[in-house]
Amino acid sequence: MKIKEQTRKLAAGCSKHRFEVADGS
């Protein structure tokens, strides 16, 4: 169960980072 939560957090973080990078460019 915790692994799922971690994966979700990781995915959300990656998406956010990708968004920020795209915005910065």
C-alpha angles and dihedrals in degrees: 000000000000091000090058091052091049092049091050091050091047092049091049091049092050091049091049092048091048090050092050092049091049090049092048093052 
